[in-house]
């Protein structure tokens, strides 16, 4: 598990519960004991300077690697350089399957329903899109499945805080594209269990309430100041409506939290 943060740590725990042996990485030395306490074999790995060494080589002895390291703010090409560094290291290891956690931010806005092939229209200058292309290069010695997650929410990430108290927000009627933490984990486990490699999946809840409806309800749930919105939307061509039909069909997956609005009551 490359990256044991908000998603990676509970995912690692779920894999351990499913009888997998899990190695996990962090860039923070003080987090190493936290991983060890959860029966995750801990490693200190920084993609800016990753290389095979006696300290890091055991991390890459697994057949399956889950890459869960989102790009940070900074120059657009920094993330692509990090994934290129990883690509060079992986070519020397036993890793044969990679699950790359990406994001629906690779998609341009569109009036049409957005499916997995819609990313072909995205500029390769998009940091995540560049990374996807690198990690899934057909010349690589491993097979790659890319999972494009919508906006993540769940425990310790209550969306009611995102826009609370903000005013004159745009696009009140645009749909939101979100996914609960538990569905993220379940979809990744399904990919592994069903051995769905060399493909791409969108991961987004079935229902798409409006921005105004969802974030107002979220703030109200937490008893925070409710956001206010402008009266009009941007042109329809500027919205995004993400489809997860492929993940439901190919993986036979039913979302545990198909409606983000109803999920708010459980946070």
PEUR-V912744 format. One record per residue. N is the residue number from 0. NEAR is the number of other C-alpha atoms within 12 Angstrom. D_CENTER is the distance of its C-alpha to the mean C-alpha in whole Angstrom. Layout:
N:NEAR:D_CENTER  N:NEAR:D_CENTER
This chain:
0:45:13  1:41:13  2:37:11  3:36:12  4:26:11  5:25:10  6:35:8  7:34:10  8:35:13  9:30:13  10:36:12  11:39:14  12:30:17  13:28:16  14:29:17  15:21:20  16:16:21  17:17:21  18:12:23  19:22:21  20:24:22  21:38:19  22:39:19  23:45:17  24:41:17  25:34:17  26:22:18  27:19:20  28:16:24  29:14:24  30:24:21  31:25:22  32:19:25  33:21:22  34:30:20  35:23:24  36:14:25  37:25:22  38:23:23  39:34:20  40:32:22  41:34:21  42:34:21  43:31:21  44:35:19  45:23:19  46:33:18  47:20:20  48:20:23  49:28:22  50:27:24  51:24:26  52:17:28  53:11:30  54:15:27  55:27:24  56:22:25  57:24:25  58:35:21  59:38:21  60:23:24  61:24:21  62:26:21  63:35:17  64:39:15  65:42:11  66:41:10  67:36:7  68:35:9  69:31:8  70:30:11  71:16:13  72:10:16  73:10:19  74:14:20  75:19:18  76:22:19  77:24:18  78:30:15  79:31:16  80:24:19  81:33:17  82:36:15  83:29:19  84:25:20  85:34:18  86:34:19  87:22:23  88:28:22  89:35:21  90:23:24  91:20:26  92:27:24  93:20:24  94:29:21  95:25:21  96:33:17  97:41:14  98:39:11  99:42:8  100:42:5  101:40:5  102:37:5  103:40:8  104:31:10  105:36:11  106:35:14  107:29:17  108:26:19  109:22:21  110:18:24  111:17:22  112:24:20  113:34:17  114:29:16  115:32:15  116:21:18  117:28:18  118:30:16  119:18:19  120:18:20  121:24:18  122:17:20  123:21:19  124:19:19  125:28:16  126:32:14  127:39:11  128:36:13  129:29:16  130:36:13  131:42:12  132:31:16  133:29:17  134:41:15  135:31:16  136:22:20  137:15:22  138:14:24  139:25:22  140:22:23  141:28:20  142:29:18  143:39:15  144:36:12  145:40:9  146:43:7  147:44:6  148:40:4  149:35:7  150:31:8  151:32:7  152:33:11  153:29:13  154:19:15  155:16:16  156:21:14  157:33:16  158:35:16  159:36:20  160:27:20  161:24:18  162:28:21  163:28:24  164:22:27  165:21:26  166:17:28  167:18:29  168:24:25  169:23:25  170:25:24  171:26:25  172:25:25  173:33:22  174:32:19  175:33:16  176:39:13  177:46:11  178:43:9  179:40:11  180:38:10  181:30:12  182:39:11  183:43:8  184:34:10  185:33:13  186:42:11  187:45:10  188:31:14  189:29:15  190:34:14  191:25:16  192:16:19  193:16:19  194:21:19  195:27:17  196:27:17  197:24:17  198:27:15  199:37:12  200:43:11  201:46:10  202:46:8  203:47:10  204:41:13  205:33:17  206:26:18  207:32:18  208:27:20  209:27:22  210:34:20  211:35:24  212:27:24  213:38:21  214:38:21  215:33:24  216:32:24  217:36:21  218:29:24  219:25:27  220:24:25  221:24:25  222:15:28  223:21:27  224:21:29  225:27:27  226:29:26  227:24:28  228:25:28  229:18:30  230:15:32  231:15:30  232:21:27  233:19:27  234:15:27  235:18:26  236:17:24  237:18:22  238:29:20  239:35:17  240:35:17  241:43:14  242:34:15  243:38:14  244:25:17  245:27:17  246:36:14  247:25:17  248:14:20  249:21:19  250:28:18  251:17:20  252:28:17  253:25:18  254:31:16  255:23:17  256:30:16  257:28:17  258:26:18  259:41:17  260:36:20  261:22:21  262:31:19  263:31:20  264:21:23  265:19:21  266:22:19
